[in-house]
Amino acid sequence: MLPWWASPRKQINCTQHTFSLQCSSTTSGVRQGCVLAPALFRVATDWILGHLALEMGITVGHYHFTDVAYADDTAILMSDRLQADSVLQSFNAFAAPLGL
């Protein structure tokens, strides 16, 4: 995820090193209480929503809005209820490989 977000190589190496020091292994997600957890979650959420941007959204005047996100709360905006099933299936397809 970090390379997709154009993170510097030094930051990626530091993150990988931090996770290699943990006492117990995880297969998905991050360790409980990890200071990187909110940032990594936000990177993953940003990546998913970026891939869904063409499928969802509402237009207000000259502006197009796709989502409202704050911390771990996200609202996906859709123009009608018929769009919801398709967008949520796409969301799940993009989230599954990330362990979300």
C-alpha positions in Angstrom: 0.0 0.0 0.0 2.7 2.5 0.9 4.4 2.3 -2.6 1.0 3.0 -4.2 0.6 6.1 -2.0 4.1 7.3 -3.2 5.7 7.0 0.2 9.4 7.5 0.3 11.5 4.3 0.3 13.0 5.2 3.7 9.5 5.4 5.3 8.5 2.0 3.7 11.7 0.4 5.1 11.1 1.9 8.6 7.5 0.6 8.6 8.6 -2.9 7.5 11.3 -2.9 10.2 8.9 -1.9 12.9 6.6 -4.8 12.0 9.4 -7.3 11.9 10.3 -6.5 15.5 6.9 -7.7 16.9 6.8 -10.7 19.2 3.7 -12.3 17.7 2.8 -12.6 14.0 -0.3 -11.3 12.3 -1.7 -12.4 9.0 -3.7 -9.3 8.4 -4.2 -5.9 9.9 -1.9 -4.3 12.4 -1.0 -5.0 16.1 -3.4 -3.7 18.7 -2.1 -0.3 20.0 0.3 0.2 17.1 1.0 3.9 16.5 1.0 3.2 12.8 -2.5 1.6 12.7 -4.5 4.8 12.0 -2.2 5.9 9.2 -2.1 2.4 7.6 -5.9 2.1 7.8 -6.3 5.5 6.2 -3.9 4.5 3.3 -5.8 1.3 2.7 -9.2 3.1 2.8 -7.9 5.9 0.5 -6.7 3.2 -2.0 -10.1 1.4 -2.0 -12.1 4.6 -2.4 -9.8 5.8 -5.2 -10.6 2.7 -7.1 -14.4 3.2 -6.5 -14.5 6.9 -7.5 -15.8 6.2 -11.0 -18.6 4.0 -9.7 -20.1 6.3 -7.1 -20.8 9.8 -6.2 -23.3 12.7 -6.3 -23.1 16.0 -8.1 -24.0 19.3 -6.4 -23.7 22.2 -8.8 -20.3 22.0 -10.4 -18.8 19.7 -7.8 -18.7 15.9 -7.7 -18.5 14.2 -4.2 -17.7 10.5 -3.8 -17.3 10.0 -0.1 -16.9 11.7 3.3 -14.2 10.1 5.4 -12.9 11.0 8.9 -10.6 8.6 10.9 -12.3 5.2 10.7 -15.7 6.5 9.7 -16.5 6.6 6.0 -19.8 7.5 4.2 -19.9 6.5 0.5 -22.2 8.8 -1.5 -24.4 7.4 -4.2 -27.0 9.1 -6.5 -29.6 6.3 -6.0 -30.2 3.1 -4.1 -29.8 0.9 -7.2 -26.1 1.9 -7.2 -25.6 0.7 -3.6 -25.4 -3.1 -4.3 -22.8 -2.7 -7.1 -20.6 -0.3 -5.2 -20.7 -2.4 -2.0 -19.7 -5.5 -3.9 -16.8 -3.6 -5.6 -15.8 -2.3 -2.2 -15.7 -5.8 -0.7 -13.7 -7.0 -3.7 -11.0 -4.3 -3.2 -11.0 -4.7 0.6 -10.7 -8.5 0.8 -7.0 -8.7 -0.4 -6.1 -6.1 2.2 -7.7 -8.1 5.0 -10.4 -5.6 5.6 
